[in-house]
């Protein structure tokens, strides 16, 4: 937990810890992935396992890479390790939901790339009504006291306790970044998203990860 907190502290100023011994991810319904370089933990990904109408779902409850090791593919590598681990535990399953909440357009895009379809459909004019319903239901299951605003799936004032030390920068000025700037300008707000995913094969050439 202390290493998780120190990685967070390299990215954000925060007024309260996300994880503590009283609110710990070290339970059966959570999964953890750690990325390491030179025998040092440099990244973590925490996710929660859920089931909705018989379909498994993974919610990315928290993830970060130390500022000193960003832009080396560690987030992608941890995503692959998470999915590979969960698929191997469910050999007969063909579909899972992946959910995440973020105010960072780069992180939104990284998770959306893992999915066949995503809500909110930032890059698509057509909305998948069934997936939108899944998104709303998972949001209520995870955050029963937090209102969510469709179709953009905005949750207000959920990151007021977190302030970026270095603001995420999209070097390509993507349409996703433009959408975030227009629709979610308040840094305390976030977008809750859900996508459908299929099995992925782990990239064995990626940096070392442990689950």
MOVENFEN-V831367 format. One record per residue. N is the residue number from 0. RES is the residue in three letters. SS is DSSP state (H for helix, E for strand, - for the rest). Layout:
BEGIN
n = (N & N)
res = (RES & RES)
ss = (SS & SS)
END
This chain:
BEGIN
n = (0 & 1 & 2 & 3 & 4 & 5 & 6 & 7 & 8 & 9 & 10 & 11 & 12 & 13 & 14 & 15 & 16 & 17 & 18 & 19 & 20 & 21 & 22 & 23 & 24 & 25 & 26 & 27 & 28 & 29 & 30 & 31 & 32 & 33 & 34 & 35 & 36 & 37 & 38 & 39 & 40 & 41 & 42 & 43 & 44 & 45 & 46 & 47 & 48 & 49 & 50 & 51 & 52 & 53 & 54 & 55 & 56 & 57 & 58 & 59 & 60 & 61 & 62 & 63 & 64 & 65 & 66 & 67 & 68 & 69 & 70 & 71 & 72 & 73 & 74 & 75 & 76 & 77 & 78 & 79 & 80 & 81 & 82 & 83 & 84 & 85 & 86 & 87 & 88 & 89 & 90 & 91 & 92 & 93 & 94 & 95 & 96 & 97 & 98 & 99 & 100 & 101 & 102 & 103 & 104 & 105 & 106 & 107 & 108 & 109 & 110 & 111 & 112 & 113 & 114 & 115 & 116 & 117 & 118 & 119 & 120 & 121 & 122 & 123 & 124 & 125 & 126 & 127 & 128 & 129 & 130 & 131 & 132 & 133 & 134 & 135 & 136 & 137 & 138 & 139 & 140 & 141 & 142 & 143 & 144 & 145 & 146 & 147 & 148 & 149 & 150 & 151 & 152 & 153 & 154 & 155 & 156 & 157 & 158 & 159 & 160 & 161 & 162 & 163 & 164 & 165 & 166 & 167 & 168 & 169 & 170 & 171 & 172 & 173 & 174 & 175 & 176 & 177 & 178 & 179 & 180 & 181 & 182 & 183 & 184 & 185 & 186 & 187 & 188 & 189 & 190 & 191 & 192 & 193 & 194 & 195 & 196 & 197 & 198 & 199 & 200 & 201 & 202 & 203 & 204 & 205 & 206 & 207 & 208 & 209 & 210)
res = (UNK & UNK & UNK & UNK & UNK & UNK & UNK & UNK & UNK & UNK & UNK & UNK & UNK & UNK & UNK & UNK & UNK & UNK & UNK & UNK & UNK & UNK & UNK & UNK & UNK & UNK & UNK & UNK & UNK & UNK & UNK & UNK & UNK & UNK & UNK & UNK & UNK & UNK & UNK & UNK & UNK & UNK & UNK & UNK & UNK & UNK & UNK & UNK & UNK & UNK & UNK & UNK & UNK & UNK & UNK & UNK & UNK & UNK & UNK & UNK & UNK & UNK & UNK & UNK & UNK & UNK & UNK & UNK & UNK & UNK & UNK & UNK & UNK & UNK & UNK & UNK & UNK & UNK & UNK & UNK & UNK & UNK & UNK & UNK & UNK & UNK & UNK & UNK & UNK & UNK & UNK & UNK & UNK & UNK & UNK & UNK & UNK & UNK & UNK & UNK & UNK & UNK & UNK & UNK & UNK & UNK & UNK & UNK & UNK & UNK & UNK & UNK & UNK & UNK & UNK & UNK & UNK & UNK & UNK & UNK & UNK & UNK & UNK & UNK & UNK & UNK & UNK & UNK & UNK & UNK & UNK & UNK & UNK & UNK & UNK & UNK & UNK & UNK & UNK & UNK & UNK & UNK & UNK & UNK & UNK & UNK & UNK & UNK & UNK & UNK & UNK & UNK & UNK & UNK & UNK & UNK & UNK & UNK & UNK & UNK & UNK & UNK & UNK & UNK & UNK & UNK & UNK & UNK & UNK & UNK & UNK & UNK & UNK & UNK & UNK & UNK & UNK & UNK & UNK & UNK & UNK & UNK & UNK & UNK & UNK & UNK & UNK & UNK & UNK & UNK & UNK & UNK & UNK & UNK & UNK & UNK & UNK & UNK & UNK & UNK & UNK & UNK & UNK & UNK & UNK & UNK & UNK & UNK & UNK & UNK & UNK)
ss = (- & H & H & H & H & H & H & H & H & H & H & E & E & E & - & - & - & - & - & - & - & - & - & - & - & - & - & - & - & E & E & E & E & E & E & E & E & - & - & E & E & E & E & E & E & E & E & E & E & E & E & E & - & - & E & E & E & E & E & E & E & E & E & E & E & - & H & H & H & - & - & - & - & H & H & H & H & H & H & H & H & H & H & H & H & H & H & H & - & - & - & - & - & - & - & E & E & E & E & E & E & E & - & - & H & H & H & H & H & H & H & H & - & - & - & - & E & E & E & - & - & - & - & - & - & - & - & - & H & H & H & H & H & H & H & H & H & H & H & H & H & H & - & - & - & - & - & - & E & - & - & - & - & E & E & - & - & - & - & - & - & E & E & E & - & - & - & - & - & - & - & - & - & - & H & H & H & H & H & H & H & H & H & - & - & - & - & - & - & E & E & E & E & E & E & E & E & - & - & - & - & - & - & - & - & - & - & - & E & E & -)
END
